[in-house]
Amino acid sequence: MKKMRFIRSGLVAVLGMGVIACSGSASAADKSIKYTRHNLSSSGLYDVKAVSENQICKFCHAPHNADSREAPLWNRNDTTATFTMATTRWVNWGRAAQTGADSQPTTISKKCLSCHDGSIAIGEIRNGGPIAMATSTKLDGDGSLKDNNPFGPKDLRGGHVISFKYKTFYDNCLSDGGCAEGRFKSWETILVADQRSMFDRNGAMQCHTCHDPHTDRCNDSSKTIGKDPLWRKICDHDGGFNDGNGSLCNTCHNTFAEYTAPNLMF
């Protein structure tokens, strides 16, 4: 009996922390999910939001009957779309064995694309849906995000490469001269900086490597809507790459060239 009481108490504590995480705290309100684009509830500050649903977390998470294989308590179905993947000189899909690259988005990136693929309705969730969404110029008639990608539907070549194992890539790119030029940091260097959470369970770079789905660390207290796309690290505003987010790029890169990618399906 005592053991059962302990388990139930622990569950209440965990659920309580989940509520706090969803609602945000007063001390960091401007940086909580409530103030980001991922607040899709009726209290959202952006164009894409629900008509009346006031729960924030349920668009992605559910406490029961969820899919937790690759993301905690996931409340959405995976995208079945086929994508054209980004490629670079050092991460090339023709050399998947050398770079640890997947031919399609995997793990966390695939979860992100369960909204951002432009096919699945935002309000289409596994448990507790569908959720009615307010009319928005950013949504198609079926409730999915409009695909405004200038490269074409499901084409990811306008962004950073994803779904490749960083250590495998680093260990095998010396023959291409990229690592020899000192452009990239070793896997060991990145782990020393305690950045393991930026990669998935397989050590692969995914969408969450650069973006934190729950917090926008670049927004200040004035909350300039549309200013920053959920950057994982605090902006240093040093005038470097990507409007002052050079510290994020320098987690893996020692040097980088200026490059502007289109804002895909946001």
ZADO-1210 file (C-alpha; in nm, 4 decimals, padded with zeros to 6 digits):
<atoms>
<atom x="00.0000" y="00.0000" z="00.0000" code="MET" pos="1"/>
<atom x="00.2799" y="00.2375" z="00.0856" code="LYS" pos="2"/>
<atom x="00.4477" y="00.1635" z="-00.2448" code="LYS" pos="3"/>
<atom x="00.1282" y="00.2368" z="-00.4381" code="MET" pos="4"/>
<atom x="00.0831" y="00.5623" z="-00.2476" code="ARG" pos="5"/>
<atom x="00.4386" y="00.6620" z="-00.3390" code="PHE" pos="6"/>
<atom x="00.3816" y="00.5849" z="-00.7065" code="ILE" pos="7"/>
<atom x="00.0614" y="00.7858" z="-00.7151" code="ARG" pos="8"/>
<atom x="00.2298" y="01.0784" z="-00.5369" code="SER" pos="9"/>
<atom x="00.5157" y="01.0693" z="-00.7845" code="GLY" pos="10"/>
<atom x="00.2738" y="01.0674" z="-01.0763" code="LEU" pos="11"/>
<atom x="00.0928" y="01.3704" z="-00.9376" code="VAL" pos="12"/>
<atom x="00.4254" y="01.5490" z="-00.8999" code="ALA" pos="13"/>
<atom x="00.5255" y="01.4729" z="-01.2591" code="VAL" pos="14"/>
<atom x="00.1901" y="01.5849" z="-01.3962" code="LEU" pos="15"/>
<atom x="00.2164" y="01.8968" z="-01.1851" code="GLY" pos="16"/>
<atom x="00.5527" y="01.9804" z="-01.3375" code="MET" pos="17"/>
<atom x="00.3980" y="01.9251" z="-01.6795" code="GLY" pos="18"/>
<atom x="00.1279" y="02.1821" z="-01.6054" code="VAL" pos="19"/>
<atom x="00.3913" y="02.4305" z="-01.4933" code="ILE" pos="20"/>
<atom x="00.5930" y="02.3666" z="-01.8086" code="ALA" pos="21"/>
<atom x="00.2858" y="02.4252" z="-02.0232" code="CYS" pos="22"/>
<atom x="00.1628" y="02.7355" z="-01.8479" code="SER" pos="23"/>
<atom x="00.4966" y="02.9034" z="-01.7909" code="GLY" pos="24"/>
<atom x="00.6170" y="03.0736" z="-01.4753" code="SER" pos="25"/>
<atom x="00.5973" y="03.4404" z="-01.3840" code="ALA" pos="26"/>
<atom x="00.9753" y="03.4673" z="-01.3544" code="SER" pos="27"/>
<atom x="01.0289" y="03.3574" z="-01.7155" code="ALA" pos="28"/>
<atom x="00.6918" y="03.4266" z="-01.8723" code="ALA" pos="29"/>
<atom x="00.8305" y="03.6000" z="-02.1778" code="ASP" pos="30"/>
<atom x="01.0353" y="03.2896" z="-02.2635" code="LYS" pos="31"/>
<atom x="00.7758" y="03.0176" z="-02.1944" code="SER" pos="32"/>
<atom x="00.5922" y="02.8219" z="-02.4620" code="ILE" pos="33"/>
<atom x="00.2875" y="03.0378" z="-02.3973" code="LYS" pos="34"/>
<atom x="00.4560" y="03.3235" z="-02.5833" code="TYR" pos="35"/>
<atom x="00.5938" y="03.1232" z="-02.8762" code="THR" pos="36"/>
<atom x="00.4464" y="03.0116" z="-03.2084" code="ARG" pos="37"/>
<atom x="00.3902" y="02.6694" z="-03.0545" code="HIS" pos="38"/>
<atom x="00.1121" y="02.8011" z="-02.8358" code="ASN" pos="39"/>
<atom x="-00.1593" y="02.6864" z="-03.0749" code="LEU" pos="40"/>
<atom x="-00.4341" y="02.7263" z="-02.8164" code="SER" pos="41"/>
<atom x="-00.6937" y="03.0025" z="-02.8318" code="SER" pos="42"/>
<atom x="-00.4589" y="03.2183" z="-02.6200" code="SER" pos="43"/>
<atom x="-00.1857" y="03.2096" z="-02.8872" code="GLY" pos="44"/>
<atom x="-00.0253" y="03.5343" z="-03.0013" code="LEU" pos="45"/>
<atom x="00.0266" y="03.4255" z="-03.3614" code="TYR" pos="46"/>
<atom x="-00.2003" y="03.3672" z="-03.6610" code="ASP" pos="47"/>
<atom x="-00.2296" y="02.9889" z="-03.6269" code="VAL" pos="48"/>
<atom x="-00.4372" y="02.9091" z="-03.3190" code="LYS" pos="49"/>
<atom x="-00.7473" y="02.7232" z="-03.2042" code="ALA" pos="50"/>
<atom x="-01.0997" y="02.8584" z="-03.1978" code="VAL" pos="51"/>
<atom x="-01.1692" y="02.7656" z="-02.8361" code="SER" pos="52"/>
<atom x="-00.9237" y="02.4973" z="-02.7175" code="GLU" pos="53"/>
<atom x="-00.7353" y="02.6456" z="-02.4209" code="ASN" pos="54"/>
<atom x="-00.4883" y="02.3620" z="-02.3532" code="GLN" pos="55"/>
<atom x="-00.1428" y="02.4291" z="-02.4951" code="ILE" pos="56"/>
<atom x="00.0336" y="02.0941" z="-02.4545" code="CYS" pos="57"/>
<atom x="-00.2300" y="01.8660" z="-02.6082" code="LYS" pos="58"/>
<atom x="-00.1416" y="01.9716" z="-02.9641" code="PHE" pos="59"/>
<atom x="00.1744" y="01.7629" z="-02.9257" code="CYS" pos="60"/>
<atom x="00.1494" y="01.5633" z="-02.6016" code="HIS" pos="61"/>
<atom x="-00.1028" y="01.3444" z="-02.4187" code="ALA" pos="62"/>
<atom x="-00.0725" y="01.1847" z="-02.0713" code="PRO" pos="63"/>
<atom x="-00.2168" y="00.8502" z="-02.1899" code="HIS" pos="64"/>
<atom x="-00.2336" y="00.6354" z="-02.5056" code="ASN" pos="65"/>
<atom x="00.0466" y="00.8366" z="-02.6640" code="ALA" pos="66"/>
<atom x="00.3447" y="00.7408" z="-02.8800" code="ASP" pos="67"/>
<atom x="00.6637" y="00.7681" z="-02.6728" code="SER" pos="68"/>
<atom x="00.9021" y="00.5767" z="-02.8979" code="ARG" pos="69"/>
<atom x="01.1048" y="00.8823" z="-03.0016" code="GLU" pos="70"/>
<atom x="00.9391" y="01.1780" z="-02.8284" code="ALA" pos="71"/>
<atom x="00.7757" y="01.1946" z="-02.4843" code="PRO" pos="72"/>
<atom x="00.4009" y="01.1224" z="-02.4779" code="LEU" pos="73"/>
<atom x="00.3628" y="01.2197" z="-02.8435" code="TRP" pos="74"/>
<atom x="00.0047" y="01.2987" z="-02.9454" code="ASN" pos="75"/>
<atom x="00.0399" y="01.3196" z="-03.3226" code="ARG" pos="76"/>
<atom x="00.0707" y="01.0719" z="-03.6084" code="ASN" pos="77"/>
<atom x="00.3915" y="01.0694" z="-03.8121" code="ASP" pos="78"/>
<atom x="00.3963" y="01.2304" z="-04.1533" code="THR" pos="79"/>
<atom x="00.3862" y="00.9910" z="-04.4477" code="THR" pos="80"/>
<atom x="00.5091" y="01.2531" z="-04.6961" code="ALA" pos="81"/>
<atom x="00.8245" y="01.2018" z="-04.9031" code="THR" pos="82"/>
<atom x="01.0814" y="01.4819" z="-04.8876" code="PHE" pos="83"/>
<atom x="01.3710" y="01.5996" z="-05.1004" code="THR" pos="84"/>
<atom x="01.6531" y="01.6250" z="-04.8489" code="MET" pos="85"/>
<atom x="01.9120" y="01.8982" z="-04.8174" code="ALA" pos="86"/>
<atom x="02.2688" y="01.8096" z="-04.9076" code="THR" pos="87"/>
<atom x="02.6106" y="01.9706" z="-04.8763" code="THR" pos="88"/>
<atom x="02.9628" y="01.8895" z="-04.9861" code="ARG" pos="89"/>
<atom x="03.0230" y="01.7044" z="-04.6566" code="TRP" pos="90"/>
<atom x="02.6821" y="01.5466" z="-04.5951" code="VAL" pos="91"/>
<atom x="02.5855" y="01.3810" z="-04.9201" code="ASN" pos="92"/>
<atom x="02.2996" y="01.1359" z="-04.9471" code="TRP" pos="93"/>
<atom x="02.4965" y="00.9328" z="-05.2002" code="GLY" pos="94"/>
<atom x="02.7452" y="00.8519" z="-04.9233" code="ARG" pos="95"/>
<atom x="02.4981" y="00.7687" z="-04.6464" code="ALA" pos="96"/>
<atom x="02.7240" y="00.5045" z="-04.4920" code="ALA" pos="97"/>
<atom x="03.0041" y="00.7586" z="-04.4555" code="GLN" pos="98"/>
<atom x="02.7930" y="01.0352" z="-04.3068" code="THR" pos="99"/>
<atom x="02.5351" y="00.8385" z="-04.1112" code="GLY" pos="100"/>
<atom x="02.2688" y="01.0143" z="-04.3182" code="ALA" pos="101"/>
<atom x="01.9111" y="00.8973" z="-04.3550" code="ASP" pos="102"/>
<atom x="01.7368" y="00.9287" z="-04.6897" code="SER" pos="103"/>
<atom x="01.4275" y="01.0776" z="-04.5202" code="GLN" pos="104"/>
<atom x="01.3709" y="01.2759" z="-04.1990" code="PRO" pos="105"/>
<atom x="01.3858" y="01.0549" z="-03.8898" code="THR" pos="106"/>
<atom x="01.3127" y="01.0611" z="-03.5134" code="THR" pos="107"/>
<atom x="01.2582" y="01.4147" z="-03.3773" code="ILE" pos="108"/>
<atom x="01.2574" y="01.5805" z="-03.7202" code="SER" pos="109"/>
<atom x="00.9795" y="01.3481" z="-03.8300" code="LYS" pos="110"/>
<atom x="00.7821" y="01.4528" z="-03.5233" code="LYS" pos="111"/>
<atom x="00.8279" y="01.8204" z="-03.6147" code="CYS" pos="112"/>
<atom x="00.7053" y="01.7457" z="-03.9641" code="LEU" pos="113"/>
<atom x="00.3805" y="01.6028" z="-03.8261" code="SER" pos="114"/>
<atom x="00.2761" y="01.9698" z="-03.8296" code="CYS" pos="115"/>
<atom x="00.5282" y="02.1253" z="-04.0650" code="HIS" pos="116"/>
<atom x="00.4872" y="01.8862" z="-04.3576" code="ASP" pos="117"/>
<atom x="00.1955" y="02.0868" z="-04.4952" code="GLY" pos="118"/>
<atom x="-00.0167" y="01.7709" z="-04.5129" code="SER" pos="119"/>
<atom x="-00.1449" y="01.6954" z="-04.1631" code="ILE" pos="120"/>
<atom x="-00.4035" y="01.9315" z="-04.0145" code="ALA" pos="121"/>
<atom x="-00.2769" y="02.1223" z="-03.7117" code="ILE" pos="122"/>
<atom x="-00.5804" y="02.0150" z="-03.5086" code="GLY" pos="123"/>
<atom x="-00.5466" y="01.6471" z="-03.6055" code="GLU" pos="124"/>
<atom x="-00.4187" y="01.4791" z="-03.2883" code="ILE" pos="125"/>
<atom x="-00.4255" y="01.1199" z="-03.1637" code="ARG" pos="126"/>
<atom x="-00.6202" y="01.1848" z="-02.8427" code="ASN" pos="127"/>
<atom x="-00.8749" y="01.4593" z="-02.7804" code="GLY" pos="128"/>
<atom x="-00.9182" y="01.5816" z="-03.1370" code="GLY" pos="129"/>
<atom x="-00.9786" y="01.7020" z="-03.3921" code="PRO" pos="130"/>
<atom x="-00.9347" y="02.0580" z="-03.2697" code="ILE" pos="131"/>
<atom x="-01.1077" y="02.3363" z="-03.4599" code="ALA" pos="132"/>
<atom x="-00.8603" y="02.6009" z="-03.5762" code="MET" pos="133"/>
<atom x="-00.9368" y="02.9662" z="-03.6411" code="ALA" pos="134"/>
<atom x="-00.9347" y="03.0838" z="-04.0021" code="THR" pos="135"/>
<atom x="-00.5851" y="03.1927" z="-04.1024" code="SER" pos="136"/>
<atom x="-00.4098" y="03.2872" z="-04.4238" code="THR" pos="137"/>
<atom x="-00.1327" y="03.0485" z="-04.3143" code="LYS" pos="138"/>
<atom x="-00.3626" y="02.7438" z="-04.3245" code="LEU" pos="139"/>
<atom x="-00.5034" y="02.5564" z="-04.6225" code="ASP" pos="140"/>
<atom x="-00.8657" y="02.4540" z="-04.6380" code="GLY" pos="141"/>
<atom x="-00.7862" y="02.1171" z="-04.4775" code="ASP" pos="142"/>
<atom x="-00.6341" y="02.2877" z="-04.1730" code="GLY" pos="143"/>
<atom x="-00.2730" y="02.2090" z="-04.2607" code="SER" pos="144"/>
<atom x="00.0041" y="02.4662" z="-04.2855" code="LEU" pos="145"/>
<atom x="00.0410" y="02.6169" z="-04.6301" code="LYS" pos="146"/>
<atom x="00.3560" y="02.5048" z="-04.8045" code="ASP" pos="147"/>
<atom x="00.5197" y="02.8339" z="-04.9020" code="ASN" pos="148"/>
<atom x="00.8495" y="02.6709" z="-04.9891" code="ASN" pos="149"/>
<atom x="00.9905" y="02.8435" z="-05.3004" code="PRO" pos="150"/>
<atom x="01.1790" y="02.5228" z="-05.3908" code="PHE" pos="151"/>
<atom x="00.8568" y="02.3266" z="-05.4216" code="GLY" pos="152"/>
<atom x="00.6410" y="02.1021" z="-05.2023" code="PRO" pos="153"/>
<atom x="00.8277" y="01.8839" z="-04.9504" code="LYS" pos="154"/>
<atom x="01.1673" y="02.0148" z="-05.0623" code="ASP" pos="155"/>
<atom x="01.4048" y="02.0687" z="-04.7688" code="LEU" pos="156"/>
<atom x="01.7035" y="02.1855" z="-04.9712" code="ARG" pos="157"/>
<atom x="01.6552" y="02.5443" z="-04.8571" code="GLY" pos="158"/>
<atom x="01.7596" y="02.4619" z="-04.5014" code="GLY" pos="159"/>
<atom x="02.0326" y="02.2968" z="-04.2962" code="HIS" pos="160"/>
<atom x="02.0924" y="01.9261" z="-04.3469" code="VAL" pos="161"/>
<atom x="01.9211" y="01.7042" z="-04.0878" code="ILE" pos="162"/>
<atom x="01.8950" y="01.3368" z="-03.9902" code="SER" pos="163"/>
<atom x="02.2648" y="01.2524" z="-04.0085" code="PHE" pos="164"/>
<atom x="02.4876" y="01.1134" z="-03.7337" code="LYS" pos="165"/>
<atom x="02.7345" y="01.3838" z="-03.6441" code="TYR" pos="166"/>
<atom x="03.0147" y="01.1609" z="-03.5123" code="LYS" pos="167"/>
<atom x="02.9967" y="00.9316" z="-03.8164" code="THR" pos="168"/>
<atom x="03.0068" y="01.2347" z="-04.0416" code="PHE" pos="169"/>
<atom x="03.3001" y="01.3906" z="-03.8552" code="TYR" pos="170"/>
<atom x="03.5040" y="01.0714" z="-03.8428" code="ASP" pos="171"/>
<atom x="03.4703" y="01.0197" z="-04.2183" code="ASN" pos="172"/>
<atom x="03.4879" y="01.3701" z="-04.3618" code="CYS" pos="173"/>
<atom x="03.8651" y="01.4120" z="-04.3299" code="LEU" pos="174"/>
<atom x="03.9083" y="01.2623" z="-04.6748" code="SER" pos="175"/>
<atom x="03.6998" y="01.5472" z="-04.8171" code="ASP" pos="176"/>
<atom x="03.9211" y="01.8100" z="-04.6575" code="GLY" pos="177"/>
<atom x="03.6370" y="01.9695" z="-04.4651" code="GLY" pos="178"/>
<atom x="03.7418" y="01.8634" z="-04.1174" code="CYS" pos="179"/>
<atom x="04.1097" y="01.9072" z="-04.2013" code="ALA" pos="180"/>
<atom x="04.0316" y="02.2724" z="-04.2718" code="GLU" pos="181"/>
<atom x="03.9079" y="02.3024" z="-03.9142" code="GLY" pos="182"/>
<atom x="03.5540" y="02.3904" z="-04.0134" code="ARG" pos="183"/>
<atom x="03.3842" y="02.1520" z="-03.7704" code="PHE" pos="184"/>
<atom x="03.4209" y="02.0601" z="-03.4042" code="LYS" pos="185"/>
<atom x="03.4706" y="01.7001" z="-03.3029" code="SER" pos="186"/>
<atom x="03.1937" y="01.4988" z="-03.1401" code="TRP" pos="187"/>
<atom x="03.4009" y="01.4817" z="-02.8210" code="GLU" pos="188"/>
<atom x="03.4378" y="01.8612" z="-02.8128" code="THR" pos="189"/>
<atom x="03.0635" y="01.9062" z="-02.8483" code="ILE" pos="190"/>
<atom x="02.9911" y="01.6588" z="-02.5685" code="LEU" pos="191"/>
<atom x="03.2366" y="01.8355" z="-02.3376" code="VAL" pos="192"/>
<atom x="03.0240" y="02.1452" z="-02.3909" code="ALA" pos="193"/>
<atom x="02.7282" y="01.9347" z="-02.2642" code="ASP" pos="194"/>
<atom x="02.5321" y="01.9537" z="-02.5868" code="GLN" pos="195"/>
<atom x="02.4172" y="01.5888" z="-02.5988" code="ARG" pos="196"/>
<atom x="02.0538" y="01.6975" z="-02.5705" code="SER" pos="197"/>
<atom x="02.0923" y="01.8763" z="-02.9024" code="MET" pos="198"/>
<atom x="02.1116" y="01.5396" z="-03.0814" code="PHE" pos="199"/>
<atom x="01.8680" y="01.2493" z="-03.0884" code="ASP" pos="200"/>
<atom x="01.9222" y="00.9113" z="-02.9197" code="ARG" pos="201"/>
<atom x="02.1298" y="00.7974" z="-03.2164" code="ASN" pos="202"/>
<atom x="02.3578" y="01.1003" z="-03.2056" code="GLY" pos="203"/>
<atom x="02.1955" y="01.2477" z="-03.5159" code="ALA" pos="204"/>
<atom x="02.1400" y="01.6126" z="-03.5882" code="MET" pos="205"/>
<atom x="01.7694" y="01.6909" z="-03.6124" code="GLN" pos="206"/>
<atom x="01.5442" y="01.9969" z="-03.6078" code="CYS" pos="207"/>
<atom x="01.5725" y="02.0258" z="-03.2293" code="HIS" pos="208"/>
<atom x="01.9504" y="02.0608" z="-03.2574" code="THR" pos="209"/>
<atom x="01.8942" y="02.4264" z="-03.3432" code="CYS" pos="210"/>
<atom x="01.5353" y="02.4851" z="-03.2324" code="HIS" pos="211"/>
<atom x="01.3779" y="02.4390" z="-02.8902" code="ASP" pos="212"/>
<atom x="01.0059" y="02.3663" z="-02.9369" code="PRO" pos="213"/>
<atom x="00.9160" y="02.4953" z="-02.5903" code="HIS" pos="214"/>
<atom x="01.1153" y="02.8162" z="-02.5465" code="THR" pos="215"/>
<atom x="01.2258" y="03.1114" z="-02.7555" code="ASP" pos="216"/>
<atom x="01.5485" y="03.2215" z="-02.5898" code="ARG" pos="217"/>
<atom x="01.6020" y="03.5099" z="-02.8285" code="CYS" pos="218"/>
<atom x="01.2880" y="03.7017" z="-02.7410" code="ASN" pos="219"/>
<atom x="01.3194" y="03.9838" z="-02.4909" code="ASP" pos="220"/>
<atom x="01.0527" y="04.1075" z="-02.2534" code="SER" pos="221"/>
<atom x="00.8970" y="04.3281" z="-02.5232" code="SER" pos="222"/>
<atom x="00.8101" y="04.0088" z="-02.7166" code="LYS" pos="223"/>
<atom x="00.8549" y="04.1210" z="-03.0734" code="THR" pos="224"/>
<atom x="00.6209" y="03.8790" z="-03.2480" code="ILE" pos="225"/>
<atom x="00.7835" y="03.6965" z="-03.5370" code="GLY" pos="226"/>
<atom x="01.1345" y="03.7994" z="-03.4390" code="LYS" pos="227"/>
<atom x="01.3013" y="03.4643" z="-03.3719" code="ASP" pos="228"/>
<atom x="01.2177" y="03.1040" z="-03.4670" code="PRO" pos="229"/>
<atom x="01.2599" y="02.9232" z="-03.1334" code="LEU" pos="230"/>
<atom x="01.6391" y="02.9280" z="-03.1230" code="TRP" pos="231"/>
<atom x="01.7863" y="02.6813" z="-02.8743" code="ARG" pos="232"/>
<atom x="02.0623" y="02.9091" z="-02.7487" code="LYS" pos="233"/>
<atom x="02.0435" y="03.2664" z="-02.6242" code="ILE" pos="234"/>
<atom x="02.1256" y="03.5196" z="-02.8947" code="CYS" pos="235"/>
<atom x="02.4618" y="03.6895" z="-02.8516" code="ASP" pos="236"/>
<atom x="02.3766" y="03.9676" z="-03.0983" code="HIS" pos="237"/>
<atom x="02.7377" y="03.9901" z="-03.2041" code="ASP" pos="238"/>
<atom x="02.6556" y="04.0858" z="-03.5599" code="GLY" pos="239"/>
<atom x="02.7519" y="03.7397" z="-03.6803" code="GLY" pos="240"/>
<atom x="02.5711" y="03.4775" z="-03.8824" code="PHE" pos="241"/>
<atom x="02.1909" y="03.4748" z="-03.8831" code="ASN" pos="242"/>
<atom x="02.1347" y="03.8057" z="-03.7054" code="ASP" pos="243"/>
<atom x="02.3421" y="03.7430" z="-03.3967" code="GLY" pos="244"/>
<atom x="02.2910" y="03.3685" z="-03.3476" code="ASN" pos="245"/>
<atom x="02.6535" y="03.2873" z="-03.4173" code="GLY" pos="246"/>
<atom x="02.6965" y="03.1158" z="-03.0802" code="SER" pos="247"/>
<atom x="02.4457" y="02.8509" z="-03.1843" code="LEU" pos="248"/>
<atom x="02.6244" y="02.7831" z="-03.5136" code="CYS" pos="249"/>
<atom x="02.9584" y="02.7684" z="-03.3314" code="ASN" pos="250"/>
<atom x="02.8389" y="02.4710" z="-03.1289" code="THR" pos="251"/>
<atom x="02.9393" y="02.2549" z="-03.4271" code="CYS" pos="252"/>
<atom x="03.1049" y="02.4954" z="-03.6701" code="HIS" pos="253"/>
<atom x="03.4362" y="02.6736" z="-03.6222" code="ASN" pos="254"/>
<atom x="03.3784" y="02.8791" z="-03.9362" code="THR" pos="255"/>
<atom x="03.0784" y="02.9276" z="-04.1563" code="PHE" pos="256"/>
<atom x="02.9778" y="03.1165" z="-04.4671" code="ALA" pos="257"/>
<atom x="02.6851" y="03.3565" z="-04.4800" code="GLU" pos="258"/>
<atom x="02.3734" y="03.1746" z="-04.5977" code="TYR" pos="259"/>
<atom x="02.0083" y="03.2655" z="-04.5851" code="THR" pos="260"/>
<atom x="01.7500" y="02.9883" z="-04.5992" code="ALA" pos="261"/>
<atom x="01.3815" y="03.0503" z="-04.6761" code="PRO" pos="262"/>
<atom x="01.1361" y="03.0441" z="-04.3874" code="ASN" pos="263"/>
<atom x="00.9753" y="02.7070" z="-04.4556" code="LEU" pos="264"/>
<atom x="00.6133" y="02.6480" z="-04.3539" code="MET" pos="265"/>
<atom x="00.6176" y="02.8654" z="-04.0438" code="PHE" pos="266"/>
</atoms>
